[in-house]
Amino acid sequence: WGGINIAGLTDGEIRTTWWVPGFGGEWREDNLTEDADGPLLGQETFTSYTSSWDGLNLVGTDAETGELTIYWWVPGFERWVVSPLSEAIDDGAPQPAGALTATVSQGDMFNIYGSAEDGDVLRYFWQPGSEWEVESLTDAVS
């Protein structure tokens, strides 16, 4: 769709500056936190990734609850969607406590990496046709 998106946090609110060819030379700025009625995110946890179908995904931990949260949008949607991963993964799943990073691997597997408070390295992952899951990479190699 030819869009350019620049996203960041200001006091926990996701702010985006974006452009699409239909705007001509004009750029637009939006506050996604207000638009999606979502939670504030922790500055140190913010990361992003894109899908092969031009989906945009902005990830961080809820500044109030610490829950891993994804703001996501795909072409054709009128609004951004907010998905707390704690609701998609079994209760009691470990939550990241610091910086996050994300990748998309072949087959459109989304991977979000972070560390739990006890230092375990966590991987949250999803691919089309499946549910979100979490695993401790520390346990996997121990």
Residue frames as a rotation matrix with the C-alpha (Angstrom) as fourth column:
TRP 1
0.561 0.828 0.000 0.00
0.828 -0.561 0.000 0.00
0.000 0.000 -1.000 0.00
GLY 2
0.073 -0.664 0.744 3.08
0.640 -0.541 -0.546 2.21
0.765 0.516 0.386 -0.08
GLY 3
0.892 0.360 0.275 2.77
0.037 -0.662 0.749 3.70
0.451 -0.657 -0.604 3.40
ILE 4
-0.350 -0.936 -0.013 5.53
0.215 -0.067 -0.974 5.04
0.912 -0.344 0.225 5.63
ASN 5
0.779 0.627 -0.019 5.01
0.102 -0.096 0.990 4.84
0.619 -0.773 -0.139 9.39
ILE 6
-0.501 -0.859 0.101 7.14
0.041 -0.140 -0.989 6.22
0.864 -0.492 0.105 12.20
ALA 7
0.640 0.762 -0.101 5.97
0.072 0.071 0.995 5.30
0.765 -0.644 -0.009 15.70
GLY 8
-0.600 -0.792 -0.115 7.26
0.194 -0.005 -0.981 6.10
0.776 -0.611 0.156 19.17
LEU 9
0.206 0.640 -0.740 6.17
0.911 0.150 0.384 6.71
0.356 -0.754 -0.552 22.75
THR 10
-0.530 -0.235 0.815 5.55
-0.115 -0.932 -0.344 10.03
0.840 -0.276 0.467 24.46
ASP 11
-0.590 0.256 0.766 4.76
-0.807 -0.160 -0.568 9.58
-0.022 -0.953 0.301 28.16
GLY 12
-0.689 0.231 0.687 3.58
-0.061 0.926 -0.372 6.04
-0.722 -0.298 -0.624 27.38
GLU 13
0.464 0.875 -0.139 1.27
-0.175 -0.064 -0.983 7.06
-0.869 0.480 0.123 24.54
ILE 14
-0.257 -0.495 0.830 1.93
0.750 0.439 0.494 5.67
-0.609 0.750 0.259 21.07
ARG 15
0.372 0.259 -0.891 2.35
-0.321 -0.865 -0.385 8.53
-0.871 0.430 -0.239 18.62
THR 16
-0.061 -0.378 0.924 2.69
0.760 0.582 0.289 7.87
-0.647 0.720 0.252 14.92
THR 17
0.007 -0.009 -1.000 3.61
-0.593 -0.805 0.003 10.03
-0.805 0.593 -0.011 11.97
TRP 18
-0.287 -0.028 0.958 2.57
0.466 0.869 0.165 8.45
-0.837 0.493 -0.236 8.70
TRP 19
-0.249 0.131 -0.960 2.13
-0.759 -0.641 0.110 8.98
-0.601 0.756 0.259 5.01
VAL 20
-0.062 0.226 0.972 0.46
0.535 0.830 -0.159 7.14
-0.843 0.510 -0.172 2.14
PRO 21
-0.813 -0.344 0.469 0.51
0.570 -0.305 0.763 8.04
-0.120 0.888 0.444 -1.57
GLY 22
0.025 0.933 0.360 -3.10
0.884 -0.189 0.427 9.25
0.466 0.307 -0.830 -1.35
PHE 23
0.486 0.099 -0.868 -1.97
0.684 -0.661 0.308 12.06
-0.543 -0.744 -0.389 0.97
GLY 24
0.820 -0.328 0.469 0.16
0.195 -0.609 -0.769 13.66
0.537 0.722 -0.436 -1.78
GLY 25
-0.175 -0.962 0.210 2.87
0.123 -0.233 -0.965 15.58
0.977 -0.143 0.160 0.04
GLU 26
0.181 0.340 0.923 1.03
-0.806 -0.487 0.337 15.75
0.564 -0.805 0.187 3.37
TRP 27
-0.721 -0.359 -0.593 1.87
0.101 0.792 -0.602 13.69
0.686 -0.494 -0.535 6.47
ARG 28
0.406 0.879 0.251 -0.53
-0.310 -0.126 0.943 12.79
0.860 -0.461 0.221 9.28
GLU 29
-0.796 -0.589 0.138 0.05
-0.312 0.204 -0.928 12.45
0.518 -0.782 -0.346 13.01
ASP 30
0.336 0.926 -0.171 -2.09
-0.310 0.280 0.908 10.32
0.889 -0.253 0.382 15.31
ASN 31
-0.487 -0.323 0.812 -2.20
-0.873 0.159 -0.461 9.30
0.020 -0.933 -0.359 18.96
LEU 32
-0.380 0.323 -0.867 -2.87
-0.299 0.844 0.445 5.56
0.875 0.429 -0.224 18.68
THR 33
-0.926 0.035 -0.375 -3.33
0.356 0.409 -0.840 5.14
0.124 -0.912 -0.391 22.42
GLU 34
-0.615 0.745 -0.258 -6.29
-0.407 -0.580 -0.706 7.53
-0.675 -0.329 0.660 22.36
ASP 35
-0.321 0.504 -0.802 -7.64
-0.930 -0.006 0.369 6.29
0.181 0.864 0.471 19.00
ALA 36
-0.324 0.130 -0.937 -7.62
-0.137 0.974 0.182 2.63
0.936 0.188 -0.298 20.10
ASP 37
0.524 0.484 0.700 -8.54
-0.712 -0.201 0.673 3.40
0.467 -0.851 0.239 23.73
GLY 38
0.536 -0.426 -0.729 -5.54
0.337 0.900 -0.278 1.34
0.774 -0.097 0.626 24.80
PRO 39
0.839 -0.240 -0.489 -3.17
0.487 -0.071 0.871 1.33
-0.244 -0.968 0.057 27.76
LEU 40
0.666 -0.743 -0.065 -0.03
-0.746 -0.660 -0.089 3.39
0.023 0.108 -0.994 28.21
LEU 41
0.837 -0.443 -0.321 3.12
0.327 0.876 -0.356 1.38
0.438 0.194 0.878 27.47
GLY 42
0.676 -0.682 -0.279 6.44
0.244 -0.151 0.958 1.27
-0.695 -0.716 0.064 29.27
GLN 43
0.710 -0.404 -0.577 9.05
-0.662 -0.661 -0.353 3.31
-0.239 0.633 -0.736 27.38
GLU 44
-0.262 -0.953 0.152 11.81
-0.852 0.302 0.428 0.72
-0.454 -0.017 -0.891 27.77
THR 45
-0.323 0.182 0.929 9.69
0.063 0.983 -0.171 -2.14
-0.944 0.004 -0.330 26.38
PHE 46
0.528 0.695 -0.488 8.51
-0.381 -0.320 -0.867 -0.68
-0.759 0.644 0.096 23.07
THR 47
-0.714 -0.678 0.177 9.26
-0.099 0.348 0.932 -2.56
-0.693 0.648 -0.315 19.81
SER 48
0.291 0.828 -0.479 7.57
-0.694 -0.162 -0.702 -3.25
-0.659 0.537 0.528 16.46
TYR 49
-0.740 -0.447 0.502 7.35
0.084 0.680 0.729 -5.64
-0.667 0.581 -0.466 13.52
THR 50
-0.121 0.688 -0.716 5.47
-0.928 -0.335 -0.165 -5.96
-0.353 0.644 0.679 10.21
SER 51
0.064 0.234 0.970 3.83
0.055 0.970 -0.237 -8.92
-0.996 0.069 0.049 8.50
SER 52
-0.831 -0.389 0.399 4.02
0.364 0.163 0.917 -10.01
-0.422 0.907 0.006 4.87
TRP 53
-0.110 0.871 0.479 0.40
0.959 -0.033 0.281 -8.85
0.261 0.490 -0.832 4.44
ASP 54
-0.430 -0.228 0.874 1.43
0.229 -0.963 -0.139 -5.27
0.873 0.140 0.466 5.45
GLY 55
0.703 0.613 -0.360 0.17
0.475 -0.028 0.880 -5.62
0.529 -0.789 -0.311 9.01
LEU 56
-0.178 -0.704 0.688 1.71
-0.279 -0.635 -0.721 -3.17
0.944 -0.320 -0.083 11.47
ASN 57
0.612 0.306 -0.729 2.37
0.517 0.542 0.663 -4.33
0.598 -0.782 0.174 15.03
LEU 58
-0.122 -0.582 0.804 3.52
-0.450 -0.689 -0.568 -2.20
0.885 -0.431 -0.178 17.97
VAL 59
0.441 0.196 -0.876 4.39
0.449 0.797 0.404 -4.07
0.777 -0.572 0.264 21.16
GLY 60
-0.480 -0.616 0.625 5.11
-0.395 -0.484 -0.781 -3.13
0.783 -0.621 -0.010 24.75
THR 61
-0.572 0.313 -0.758 4.15
0.744 0.587 -0.319 -3.83
0.345 -0.746 -0.569 28.31
ASP 62
0.442 0.821 0.362 1.14
0.422 -0.547 0.723 -2.12
0.791 -0.167 -0.588 29.82
ALA 63
-0.417 -0.700 0.580 2.62
-0.139 -0.581 -0.802 0.55
0.898 -0.415 0.145 32.11
GLU 64
0.033 0.522 0.852 0.01
-0.951 -0.246 0.187 -0.18
0.307 -0.817 0.488 34.80
THR 65
0.808 0.451 0.379 -0.33
-0.553 0.803 0.223 -3.99
-0.204 -0.390 0.898 34.75
GLY 66
-0.197 -0.964 0.179 2.94
-0.700 0.267 0.662 -5.12
-0.686 0.005 -0.728 33.13
GLU 67
0.339 0.408 0.848 1.00
0.235 0.836 -0.496 -7.28
-0.911 0.367 0.187 30.65
LEU 68
-0.790 -0.596 0.145 2.47
0.223 -0.059 0.973 -7.74
-0.571 0.801 0.180 27.18
THR 69
0.284 0.931 -0.231 0.23
0.222 -0.298 -0.928 -5.79
-0.933 0.213 -0.292 24.80
ILE 70
-0.712 -0.445 0.543 0.10
0.611 -0.012 0.792 -5.50
-0.346 0.895 0.280 21.00
TYR 71
0.163 0.656 -0.737 -1.43
-0.304 -0.677 -0.670 -2.64
-0.939 0.334 0.089 19.04
TRP 72
-0.702 -0.445 0.556 -2.03
0.328 0.490 0.807 -3.96
-0.631 0.750 -0.198 15.51
TRP 73
0.257 0.703 -0.663 -3.54
-0.455 -0.518 -0.725 -2.89
-0.853 0.488 0.187 12.22
VAL 74
-0.508 -0.349 0.787 -3.88
0.559 0.562 0.610 -4.37
-0.655 0.750 -0.091 8.72
PRO 75
-0.953 0.177 -0.246 -4.90
-0.300 -0.673 0.676 -2.67
-0.046 0.718 0.695 5.47
GLY 76
-0.439 0.881 -0.177 -8.67
0.163 0.272 0.949 -2.45
0.884 0.388 -0.263 5.32
PHE 77
-0.111 0.361 -0.926 -9.11
0.991 0.109 -0.076 -1.90
0.073 -0.926 -0.370 9.07
GLU 78
0.428 0.314 0.848 -10.53
0.297 -0.934 0.197 1.46
0.854 0.167 -0.493 10.07
ARG 79
0.722 -0.159 0.673 -9.07
-0.652 -0.481 0.586 1.29
0.231 -0.862 -0.451 13.60
TRP 80
-0.458 -0.868 -0.193 -6.09
-0.573 0.454 -0.682 -0.15
0.680 -0.202 -0.705 15.41
VAL 81
0.677 0.595 -0.433 -6.80
-0.094 0.654 0.751 -3.18
0.730 -0.468 0.499 17.60
VAL 82
-0.160 -0.687 0.709 -5.34
-0.927 -0.142 -0.347 -3.61
0.339 -0.712 -0.614 21.10
SER 83
0.639 0.316 -0.702 -4.62
-0.164 0.947 0.277 -7.20
0.752 -0.062 0.657 22.15
PRO 84
0.196 -0.563 0.803 -3.29
-0.975 -0.025 0.220 -7.97
-0.104 -0.826 -0.554 25.63
LEU 85
-0.221 -0.338 -0.915 -1.39
-0.573 0.804 -0.158 -11.22
0.789 0.489 -0.372 25.13
SER 86
-0.910 -0.083 0.406 -2.19
-0.400 0.434 -0.807 -12.29
-0.109 -0.897 -0.428 28.67
GLU 87
0.036 0.989 0.147 -5.76
-0.726 0.127 -0.676 -12.83
-0.687 -0.082 0.722 27.46
ALA 88
0.534 0.131 -0.835 -4.54
-0.795 0.413 -0.444 -14.94
0.287 0.901 0.325 24.51
ILE 89
-0.363 -0.722 -0.588 -2.12
-0.276 0.687 -0.673 -17.08
0.890 -0.082 -0.449 26.54
ASP 90
0.238 0.458 -0.856 -2.97
0.604 0.621 0.500 -19.28
0.760 -0.637 -0.129 29.53
ASP 91
0.834 0.080 0.546 -3.24
-0.353 -0.682 0.641 -17.48
0.424 -0.727 -0.540 32.87
GLY 92
0.805 -0.565 0.178 -0.02
0.005 0.306 0.952 -17.54
-0.593 -0.766 0.249 34.81
ALA 93
0.620 -0.621 0.480 2.19
0.716 0.197 -0.669 -17.10
0.321 0.759 0.567 31.72
PRO 94
-0.062 -0.719 -0.692 5.37
0.827 -0.426 0.368 -15.21
-0.559 -0.549 0.621 32.57
GLN 95
0.931 0.346 0.119 5.45
0.360 -0.809 -0.466 -11.54
-0.064 0.476 -0.877 31.66
PRO 96
0.090 -0.938 0.336 8.52
0.771 -0.148 -0.619 -9.72
0.630 0.315 0.710 30.36
ALA 97
0.603 0.083 -0.793 10.12
0.723 -0.477 0.500 -7.27
-0.337 -0.875 -0.347 32.75
GLY 98
-0.086 -0.715 -0.694 12.40
0.112 -0.699 0.706 -5.22
-0.990 -0.017 0.140 30.49
ALA 99
-0.360 -0.162 -0.919 13.41
-0.770 -0.505 0.391 -4.50
-0.527 0.848 0.058 26.93
LEU 100
0.415 0.546 0.727 11.67
0.116 0.761 -0.638 -6.34
-0.902 0.349 0.253 24.11
THR 101
-0.614 -0.448 -0.650 12.68
-0.623 -0.232 0.747 -7.18
-0.485 0.864 -0.137 20.57
ALA 102
0.384 0.819 0.427 10.62
-0.204 0.526 -0.826 -8.72
-0.900 0.230 0.369 17.77
THR 103
-0.778 -0.539 -0.323 11.23
-0.461 0.140 0.876 -10.61
-0.427 0.831 -0.357 14.54
VAL 104
0.548 0.836 -0.021 9.12
-0.631 0.396 -0.667 -12.19
-0.549 0.379 0.745 11.82
SER 105
-0.519 -0.762 0.388 10.52
-0.347 0.602 0.719 -15.45
-0.781 0.239 -0.577 10.46
GLN 106
-0.850 0.191 -0.491 9.70
-0.437 0.266 0.859 -17.42
0.294 0.945 -0.143 7.33
GLY 107
-0.530 0.749 -0.397 6.11
0.621 0.662 0.420 -18.58
0.578 -0.023 -0.816 7.29
ASP 108
-0.118 0.454 0.883 5.10
-0.264 -0.872 0.413 -15.37
0.957 -0.184 0.223 9.06
MET 109
0.310 0.126 -0.942 5.90
0.837 0.434 0.333 -16.60
0.451 -0.892 0.030 12.55
PHE 110
0.451 -0.096 0.887 5.84
-0.291 -0.956 0.044 -13.58
0.844 -0.278 -0.459 14.84
ASN 111
0.173 -0.494 -0.852 8.41
0.839 0.527 -0.135 -13.73
0.516 -0.692 0.506 17.65
ILE 112
0.561 -0.044 0.826 8.64
-0.373 -0.905 0.205 -11.36
0.739 -0.424 -0.524 20.61
TYR 113
0.099 -0.659 -0.745 11.61
0.665 0.601 -0.443 -11.81
0.740 -0.452 0.498 22.93
GLY 114
0.320 -0.050 0.946 12.13
-0.564 -0.813 0.147 -10.47
0.761 -0.581 -0.288 26.43
SER 115
-0.674 -0.579 -0.458 13.32
0.089 0.552 -0.829 -11.41
0.733 -0.600 -0.321 29.90
ALA 116
0.512 0.796 -0.322 11.23
0.398 0.113 0.911 -12.33
0.761 -0.594 -0.259 32.92
GLU 117
0.716 -0.192 0.672 11.98
-0.595 -0.670 0.443 -10.83
0.365 -0.717 -0.594 36.34
ASP 118
0.769 -0.422 0.481 13.90
-0.129 0.634 0.763 -13.99
-0.626 -0.648 0.432 37.28
GLY 119
-0.136 -0.893 -0.428 16.16
-0.649 -0.247 0.720 -13.55
-0.749 0.376 -0.546 34.23
ASP 120
-0.168 0.137 0.976 14.63
0.510 0.860 -0.033 -16.29
-0.844 0.492 -0.214 32.08
VAL 121
-0.855 -0.083 -0.511 14.64
-0.390 -0.547 0.741 -15.43
-0.341 0.833 0.436 28.37
LEU 122
-0.115 0.927 0.356 11.07
0.159 0.371 -0.915 -15.58
-0.981 -0.049 -0.190 27.04
ARG 123
-0.992 -0.044 -0.122 9.76
-0.113 -0.158 0.981 -16.06
-0.063 0.986 0.152 23.52
TYR 124
-0.049 0.999 0.020 6.15
-0.115 0.014 -0.993 -15.25
-0.992 -0.051 0.114 22.66
PHE 125
-0.919 -0.352 -0.179 5.20
-0.223 0.089 0.971 -16.56
-0.326 0.932 -0.160 19.23
TRP 126
0.173 0.978 0.120 2.30
-0.082 0.136 -0.987 -16.81
-0.982 0.160 0.104 16.79
GLN 127
-0.944 -0.288 -0.164 1.71
-0.161 -0.034 0.986 -17.78
-0.290 0.957 -0.014 13.19
PRO 128
-0.328 0.883 -0.336 -1.43
-0.933 -0.247 0.263 -17.82
0.150 0.400 0.904 11.04
GLY 129
0.189 0.559 -0.808 -3.78
-0.373 0.801 0.467 -20.62
0.908 0.213 0.360 12.03
SER 130
-0.225 -0.307 -0.925 -2.44
0.693 0.617 -0.373 -20.94
0.685 -0.725 0.074 15.58
GLU 131
0.885 0.459 -0.076 -2.78
0.349 -0.545 0.762 -19.31
0.309 -0.701 -0.642 18.97
TRP 132
0.310 -0.779 0.545 -0.22
-0.651 -0.592 -0.475 -17.15
0.692 -0.208 -0.691 20.77
GLU 133
0.794 -0.173 -0.583 2.17
0.467 0.787 0.402 -19.19
0.390 -0.592 0.706 22.90
VAL 134
0.553 -0.694 0.460 5.05
-0.780 -0.625 -0.006 -18.44
0.292 -0.356 -0.888 25.28
GLU 135
0.785 -0.394 -0.479 8.12
0.451 0.892 0.005 -20.49
0.425 -0.220 0.878 26.11
SER 136
0.757 -0.654 0.003 11.13
-0.397 -0.456 0.797 -20.04
-0.520 -0.604 -0.604 28.31
LEU 137
0.712 -0.584 -0.391 14.21
-0.296 0.256 -0.920 -20.31
0.637 0.771 0.010 26.12
THR 138
-0.167 -0.761 0.627 16.26
-0.951 -0.044 -0.307 -20.59
0.261 -0.647 -0.716 29.29
ASP 139
0.196 0.337 0.921 14.38
-0.625 0.766 -0.147 -23.78
-0.755 -0.547 0.361 30.25
ALA 140
0.951 0.254 -0.175 14.68
-0.287 0.517 -0.806 -25.11
-0.114 0.817 0.565 26.70
VAL 141
0.409 -0.874 -0.265 18.50
-0.345 0.121 -0.931 -25.10
0.845 0.472 -0.252 26.83
SER 142
0.001 -0.393 0.920 18.88
-0.998 -0.052 -0.022 -26.11
0.057 -0.918 -0.392 30.49
